[in-house]
Amino acid sequence: MKLIDQYEDIELVDALEERYLAYALTTIMDRALPDSRDGLKPVHRRLLYAMYQLNLKPTSSFKKSARVVGDVMGRFHPHGDQAIYDTLVRLAQDFSVRWPLIDGQGNFGNIDGDNAAAMRYTEARLTDVSQLLLEGIEEESVEFRSTYDEVDKEPIVLPSNFPNLLANGSSGIAVGMATSIPPHNVEELCNASLHLIKHRNASYEKLLEYIPGPDFPTGGEIFEIKENILETYKTGRGGFKIRSRWSVENEKRGLWKIVITEIPYQVSKGKLIEKIAQLVIDKKLPMLDDVRDESAEDIRLILIPKNKEISPESLMDSLFVLSDLETRFSVNLNALSNNIPIVHGLRDLLLSWLDHRKEVLLNISNFRLDKIEERLEVLAGLLIAYLNMDDVIKIIREEDNPKDELIKSFDLSDFQAESILNMRLRSLRKLEEIKIKNEFEELNINKKDLISLINSNDEQWLVISDEIKVLKKKYSKDISSLGKRRTKINLITEDIVYKNDYIAPIEPVSIVLSSEGWIRSLRGKVDDLGELKFKDEDSLSVKFDANSNDKIIIFCSNGKSYSLDVSDLPSGRGHGSPLKILFEIEEEHNVVNIFPYKKGERLILSSSSGNGFIINQEDMISSRKSGKLILNIKDNEKASICKKVLGSHMAIIGENKKMLIFPINDLPLMTRGKGVRLQKYKEVDVLFLQTFNPEEGLIIQDSSGRNRVFNDIDDWIGKRAQAGRLVPKGFPRIVN
């Protein structure tokens, strides 16, 4: 038997492109992005439809979540059960979803960040909002497709008699794109939709009168410039600044405390408290003394100030900057329209929903019209039977094939003849004939109304308007507790500048760096370091004094500078923290110099091969953990010198013990680079560098700590990049 070769050689790049494109499309279409019509992703839609088929209506009893998850996974969504359950849980959390789609019974987690109980313990059913999304689904209002195993059918989109996409929002990350849609108030969406029905090209300025901004489930306050909100809704990209809602409660003797009652959307209360508490421990919030959680069903966080003289506004400004009491919700109105991901404007999303409602209305109307015509056909046949009752009975009793004879005698359709034959004897009463005549007349009226509706664009929009008005009334801000606006919109004219009237006391500290690179901060100026403890085989390397509000700069042999605030250093009498954990410093490199930052001071840098330049201290500040590359060095070199400029001349000595003195002005002032040649060497490195004023003499400290002054230095003064001369007799031994 001859084997058929099923394999074909293809380029790896082509194979990767093909497979990655398929993965990207699957992620975009079937996982991460919602449909602009019903605002649901496939897993949400399948979950709600499965619960609908399980008859889990708002008025029915609850069923175990495990039963729901199993049904969804087995029939519609062949993915992990935990992912499906996580979706179910989120749709039931009133702090995650503005308009919950699932009514949960049991432990469904909380705003502290605690997880829900296992699916075998919790129970679920649909909410009224879900019923609106599914309303009319059995009247062929939407298209269905085969499920993954082609055994069942699932809806491509839900009828969605509820503006779910904008009401509940959505978030997701696909391949090369993402979506982030904030939730809104339903009454406001209904008002805007009613206006769009009449004025399809309404301006965004007009829509903003109906929809001032998002309405988050956790409340809070939005502070944003009106023009920015307008631009966000117009382009589909932007953001909103969300701030916690807070108030001041006065106590006895002039004391007070701050009470936080609402926190920004998607912020875990437990993690928020941990963050604030850590800021207090790290002394980054000197105005705050303590934070307490007195929450029950409602949020109640208590902030205790250090003293009553502190301004509450200053304390909150600090917290807004340093913690998640203020966050920014990024907006990206990206959704699928006709299976194409598009970043919409607010108007486009509303129109997409309205057009979908019109399509659903037409589908339902055509379905009902077909049913009416089918019923009218049956009733017409029954009326013929009543008018010719004796003949019909005779045919049924005497004919071998009564169905064909009925069709032939009374010009009936096959369907009408079958209906007459299936008619019960009790239906032969005169009363039943009257009922059929009344139903026939009523259905004809309904048929005319439906035909008129199907053929009239104005009537269709009138029906949709009436549906929206009913929805608006149901979730009115004045009637429904669920419908009340939770997020306050504050329009500002310019970006908020945080004020901090409180000035933390400046305290003297001592910075200690060990030989192994462990750094710490000690309160006060510590002169006696005899009691300091170090790790085994470690010892003191550098100690210098600074202030608690200083910034320190660290220059390492990799040519990079690092900086951090003294307040960020570990304090106390412990061993401190290793610099190589605080920063990304390679294992083979070490600290060349460490010092407090002082604006205006200059430094001289040099590599081991004798190249260098002068730099201002402000150019060495870095906010990155990876540091800032200052001095370019080759693979076989290291940065070896970093010293303050303290005079007009510099003396440099190499390992060959030759010294050269030349003016500092011969060196360039740079921010980064290799620099210029300082002294000429042959296979030796820089050993010593010092700046000084010639009139004061060159002062060198010997091994015993005594200063020795050399005034007769004219013979060593030369030009930059020369080799120099051997050091004077009696010159101390230099150990760099």
MILUM-846628 format. One record per residue (C-alpha): residue number from 1; x, z, y. Coordinates in steps of 0.2 Angstrom, whole numbers. Example, Ala and Ser with C-alpha at 12.3 -4.5 7.8 and 13.67 -1.06 7.14 Angstrom:
1:62:39:-22
2:68:36:-5
//
This chain:
1:0:0:0
2:7:-5:17
3:8:9:30
4:2:4:48
5:14:11:61
6:3:21:73
7:17:26:85
8:23:17:100
9:38:21:111
10:34:25:129
11:44:31:144
12:44:50:146
13:39:48:164
14:24:38:160
15:18:50:147
16:20:65:158
17:11:56:173
18:-3:51:161
19:-5:68:154
20:-3:78:170
21:-15:67:179
22:-28:70:165
23:-25:89:167
24:-26:88:186
25:-43:79:185
26:-50:91:172
27:-45:106:183
28:-52:98:199
29:-68:92:191
30:-72:105:178
31:-65:121:183
32:-59:125:201
33:-70:116:213
34:-89:119:216
35:-102:105:217
36:-108:103:235
37:-126:102:229
38:-128:119:220
39:-112:127:225
40:-108:131:206
41:-93:128:195
42:-96:122:177
43:-94:140:170
44:-106:147:183
45:-119:133:179
46:-118:135:160
47:-119:154:161
48:-135:154:172
49:-143:140:161
50:-139:149:145
51:-147:165:152
52:-162:155:157
53:-164:148:139
54:-163:166:133
55:-178:170:144
56:-168:183:154
57:-179:182:169
58:-179:195:183
59:-195:203:175
60:-189:202:157
61:-179:216:148
62:-160:216:149
63:-149:209:135
64:-131:213:130
65:-118:204:140
66:-109:200:123
67:-125:191:117
68:-125:180:133
69:-106:177:132
70:-107:172:114
71:-121:160:118
72:-112:152:133
73:-96:150:123
74:-104:144:107
75:-116:131:115
76:-109:126:132
77:-92:132:137
78:-78:132:123
79:-66:143:132
80:-61:161:131
81:-74:175:130
82:-65:186:143
83:-65:172:156
84:-84:170:154
85:-87:188:154
86:-76:190:170
87:-87:176:178
88:-103:186:173
89:-96:202:180
90:-92:194:197
91:-109:186:199
92:-116:204:197
93:-105:213:209
94:-114:216:226
95:-97:218:234
96:-90:202:227
97:-105:191:229
98:-116:191:245
99:-132:186:235
100:-130:192:217
101:-135:179:204
102:-135:192:189
103:-143:209:188
104:-131:220:179
105:-135:236:170
106:-120:247:165
107:-103:249:172
108:-99:232:181
109:-83:239:191
110:-82:245:209
111:-74:241:225
112:-60:253:221
113:-53:240:209
114:-59:248:193
115:-63:235:179
116:-80:233:171
117:-84:241:154
118:-82:230:139
119:-96:217:136
120:-103:226:121
121:-108:240:133
122:-116:231:148
123:-132:222:149
124:-138:208:161
125:-152:197:166
126:-155:184:180
127:-160:188:198
128:-173:181:209
129:-159:170:218
130:-154:163:201
131:-173:159:197
132:-173:149:213
133:-157:139:208
134:-166:135:191
135:-183:132:198
136:-190:115:191
137:-176:112:179
138:-189:109:165
139:-198:95:175
140:-183:83:174
141:-178:87:191
142:-159:85:187
143:-149:75:175
144:-143:82:159
145:-128:77:148
146:-122:81:130
147:-112:97:128
148:-95:97:121
149:-100:96:103
150:-114:83:107
151:-127:95:99
152:-136:101:114
153:-139:96:132
154:-133:104:148
155:-138:101:167
156:-125:91:177
157:-131:101:192
158:-145:114:195
159:-161:110:206
160:-155:124:218
161:-169:129:229
162:-156:140:237
163:-141:135:248
164:-129:144:236
165:-113:136:241
166:-113:142:259
167:-124:158:255
168:-112:164:242
169:-96:155:246
170:-83:150:233
171:-64:151:230
172:-53:142:218
173:-36:134:215
174:-35:117:207
175:-20:105:206
176:-14:100:223
177:-29:107:232
178:-40:123:234
179:-56:129:240
180:-61:144:250
181:-78:145:257
182:-85:161:265
183:-102:168:262
184:-116:166:275
185:-133:173:279
186:-148:164:271
187:-160:166:286
188:-147:158:297
189:-143:144:285
190:-162:141:283
191:-164:139:302
192:-149:127:303
193:-157:117:289
194:-174:116:297
195:-165:109:313
196:-155:97:303
197:-171:90:295
198:-177:85:312
199:-160:81:320
200:-149:74:306
201:-134:72:318
202:-136:88:327
203:-120:94:335
204:-109:108:329
205:-111:117:345
206:-130:117:341
207:-127:123:323
208:-116:137:329
209:-132:144:338
210:-140:146:321
211:-125:151:311
212:-113:161:322
213:-101:164:307
214:-99:171:289
215:-109:186:283
216:-98:195:270
217:-105:207:257
218:-94:221:262
219:-98:219:280
220:-84:223:293
221:-82:214:310
222:-76:197:314
223:-65:194:330
224:-63:176:333
225:-62:164:348
226:-78:153:349
227:-68:137:350
228:-58:142:334
229:-75:145:325
230:-81:128:331
231:-65:119:325
232:-66:128:308
233:-84:123:305
234:-81:105:312
235:-65:101:302
236:-68:112:287
237:-51:121:289
238:-47:137:298
239:-50:155:296
240:-58:171:302
241:-50:188:307
242:-60:202:298
243:-58:220:303
244:-65:236:296
245:-79:245:305
246:-74:262:311
247:-80:276:322
248:-73:293:329
249:-80:309:323
250:-76:324:335
251:-73:341:328
252:-70:359:335
253:-56:363:348
254:-54:345:353
255:-49:338:336
256:-56:322:329
257:-55:310:314
258:-58:292:311
259:-71:287:299
260:-70:270:291
261:-87:264:284
262:-84:246:280
263:-68:237:274
264:-63:218:274
265:-70:206:260
266:-60:206:244
267:-50:221:249
268:-49:234:235
269:-52:251:242
270:-41:260:230
271:-26:249:234
272:-30:250:252
273:-29:269:252
274:-13:268:241
275:-5:257:254
276:-9:268:269
277:-3:283:260
278:13:274:256
279:15:270:274
280:13:288:279
281:26:293:266
282:38:280:272
283:36:286:290
284:29:269:296
285:14:277:303
286:20:292:313
287:3:294:321
288:-6:297:305
289:-6:314:296
290:-17:310:281
291:-29:299:273
292:-44:305:262
293:-57:296:252
294:-74:304:254
295:-84:289:247
296:-99:291:236
297:-111:275:235
298:-106:270:253
299:-88:269:259
300:-81:283:269
301:-62:284:272
302:-56:298:283
303:-40:296:294
304:-32:312:301
305:-21:310:316
306:-5:320:319
307:-12:328:334
308:-27:326:346
309:-17:319:360
310:-15:302:350
311:-26:288:356
312:-38:283:342
313:-37:265:347
314:-18:266:346
315:-19:273:328
316:-31:259:323
317:-20:246:331
318:-5:252:320
319:-16:252:305
320:-23:234:308
321:-5:228:309
322:2:237:294
323:-12:238:282
324:-27:228:275
325:-39:236:287
326:-38:219:295
327:-36:203:285
328:-38:185:288
329:-50:175:278
330:-43:157:276
331:-57:143:276
332:-56:127:266
333:-73:119:264
334:-67:109:249
335:-81:104:237
336:-86:90:225
337:-97:76:232
338:-102:62:220
339:-87:69:209
340:-75:67:223
341:-66:82:231
342:-69:82:250
343:-65:94:264
344:-82:95:272
345:-88:101:289
346:-102:114:289
347:-115:100:294
348:-110:89:279
349:-112:104:267
350:-129:108:273
351:-134:89:272
352:-128:88:255
353:-139:102:249
354:-154:95:259
355:-152:78:251
356:-150:85:234
357:-167:95:237
358:-175:78:242
359:-169:70:226
360:-175:85:216
361:-192:84:224
362:-193:65:220
363:-188:68:202
364:-201:82:200
365:-215:72:209
366:-211:57:197
367:-211:68:182
368:-228:76:187
369:-235:59:191
370:-230:53:173
371:-239:68:166
372:-254:66:176
373:-256:47:171
374:-253:52:153
375:-267:65:155
376:-278:53:164
377:-276:41:150
378:-282:54:137
379:-297:59:148
380:-302:41:151
381:-303:39:132
382:-312:56:130
383:-325:50:143
384:-328:34:133
385:-330:44:117
386:-343:55:126
387:-353:40:132
388:-353:32:115
389:-353:48:105
390:-365:42:91
391:-355:26:88
392:-339:36:88
393:-345:48:75
394:-352:34:64
395:-335:25:65
396:-326:40:60
397:-338:44:46
398:-339:27:38
399:-323:17:42
400:-308:18:31
401:-297:15:46
402:-306:23:61
403:-292:22:73
404:-290:3:73
405:-309:2:73
406:-310:13:89
407:-297:3:97
408:-306:-13:93
409:-323:-7:98
410:-320:2:114
411:-304:-7:120
412:-294:9:119
413:-275:12:118
414:-267:19:103
415:-264:35:112
416:-282:37:117
417:-289:33:100
418:-277:47:93
419:-283:59:106
420:-302:56:101
421:-298:58:82
422:-289:74:86
423:-303:81:96
424:-312:97:89
425:-330:97:85
426:-333:111:98
427:-327:99:112
428:-343:89:109
429:-353:101:119
430:-360:95:136
431:-351:108:145
432:-334:101:139
433:-339:84:145
434:-342:91:163
435:-325:100:163
436:-317:83:158
437:-325:74:172
438:-320:87:184
439:-302:87:178
440:-302:68:179
441:-307:68:197
442:-295:82:202
443:-281:73:193
444:-285:57:202
445:-284:67:219
446:-267:74:214
447:-261:57:208
448:-265:50:225
449:-256:64:234
450:-240:62:223
451:-240:43:226
452:-242:46:245
453:-227:59:244
454:-216:48:234
455:-219:33:246
456:-217:44:262
457:-200:50:268
458:-209:61:282
459:-220:70:269
460:-205:73:258
461:-196:82:272
462:-211:91:276
463:-212:98:259
464:-194:103:259
465:-196:111:276
466:-211:122:269
467:-200:127:254
468:-186:132:266
469:-198:142:277
470:-204:151:262
471:-186:155:257
472:-182:160:275
473:-197:172:275
474:-192:180:258
475:-174:184:264
476:-178:187:282
477:-167:199:291
478:-182:209:297
479:-191:210:280
480:-177:210:266
481:-164:223:265
482:-153:210:256
483:-156:198:270
484:-150:209:284
485:-134:203:292
486:-119:214:287
487:-105:207:296
488:-104:208:315
489:-98:193:325
490:-87:197:340
491:-83:182:351
492:-66:185:360
493:-58:174:374
494:-40:176:368
495:-30:182:353
496:-30:201:352
497:-14:209:357
498:-12:226:349
499:-7:241:360
500:3:255:354
501:3:269:367
502:11:281:355
503:30:281:355
504:38:289:340
505:51:302:344
506:69:295:342
507:79:306:331
508:98:305:327
509:102:300:309
510:118:297:299
511:119:282:288
512:129:284:272
513:136:270:261
514:144:273:245
515:158:263:237
516:146:256:224
517:134:250:237
518:121:264:238
519:114:267:255
520:104:281:262
521:99:290:279
522:102:308:283
523:92:317:297
524:103:322:311
525:121:319:314
526:130:325:299
527:148:329:301
528:151:339:285
529:149:327:271
530:157:339:258
531:140:343:250
532:134:325:248
533:132:320:230
534:136:303:223
535:134:295:206
536:148:296:193
537:163:287:198
538:156:283:215
539:162:290:232
540:159:289:251
541:163:272:258
542:156:271:276
543:147:284:287
544:141:281:304
545:128:288:317
546:113:279:323
547:95:283:329
548:79:282:319
549:73:267:329
550:89:257:326
551:91:241:316
552:107:240:306
553:117:224:301
554:126:222:285
555:139:208:283
556:145:204:266
557:159:194:258
558:147:180:254
559:147:175:272
560:129:181:274
561:122:194:286
562:107:206:281
563:97:217:293
564:84:231:291
565:77:245:301
566:84:263:299
567:66:268:296
568:66:258:280
569:81:266:272
570:78:280:259
571:80:297:267
572:84:314:260
573:99:320:249
574:96:309:235
575:108:295:230
576:98:282:240
577:95:264:235
578:107:250:230
579:109:237:243
580:109:224:229
581:91:229:226
582:86:229:244
583:94:212:247
584:99:197:236
585:117:200:236
586:127:192:222
587:136:204:210
588:153:198:214
589:151:201:233
590:152:217:243
591:150:224:260
592:163:219:273
593:155:229:287
594:139:238:292
595:134:244:309
596:120:248:321
597:113:233:331
598:117:233:349
599:111:218:360
600:125:210:370
601:139:215:359
602:150:202:351
603:159:201:334
604:174:192:327
605:172:185:309
606:185:178:298
607:186:172:280
608:200:176:268
609:209:160:272
610:210:163:290
611:196:153:298
612:184:162:310
613:174:163:326
614:165:174:338
615:146:178:336
616:133:188:346
617:125:202:336
618:108:195:339
619:112:179:330
620:116:190:314
621:98:197:313
622:89:191:297
623:71:195:292
624:74:187:274
625:79:197:259
626:90:182:254
627:100:185:271
628:106:173:284
629:121:162:280
630:134:165:295
631:151:161:289
632:154:145:278
633:166:148:264
634:173:139:250
635:172:144:231
636:189:152:231
637:186:161:247
638:177:176:254
639:172:183:271
640:185:197:274
641:184:202:292
642:169:208:304
643:174:218:319
644:168:221:336
645:177:212:351
646:185:227:361
647:198:218:371
648:204:201:378
649:217:198:364
650:217:199:346
651:231:203:333
652:230:195:316
653:242:199:301
654:242:190:284
655:248:196:267
656:265:188:272
657:267:202:285
658:268:190:299
659:258:194:315
660:251:183:328
661:243:188:345
662:233:176:356
663:218:177:368
664:201:180:362
665:195:165:373
666:204:153:362
667:190:156:349
668:173:147:350
669:156:157:351
670:146:151:337
671:130:155:328
672:135:148:311
673:149:138:303
674:167:138:296
675:175:142:313
676:193:137:318
677:210:141:311
678:216:159:317
679:233:159:309
680:242:147:298
681:246:153:280
682:253:146:264
683:244:153:249
684:241:170:257
685:225:178:265
686:221:188:280
687:226:206:279
688:222:213:296
689:213:209:312
690:211:219:328
691:206:216:346
692:214:225:361
693:219:224:379
694:238:220:381
695:239:232:396
696:234:247:384
697:246:241:370
698:242:237:352
699:236:254:345
700:237:255:326
701:232:270:315
702:245:274:301
703:242:281:284
704:241:299:290
705:228:295:303
706:239:296:319
707:238:282:332
708:254:272:336
709:255:262:351
710:265:246:352
711:268:240:370
712:282:227:368
713:272:213:360
714:277:198:371
715:287:190:357
716:271:189:346
717:260:181:358
718:257:163:354
719:244:150:352
720:230:150:340
721:233:143:322
722:252:147:323
723:261:156:309
724:267:171:320
725:282:182:317
726:286:197:305
727:278:213:311
728:289:224:322
729:301:237:314
730:292:253:311
731:275:245:310
732:263:255:299
733:258:249:282
734:242:239:284
735:229:241:270
736:213:231:274
//
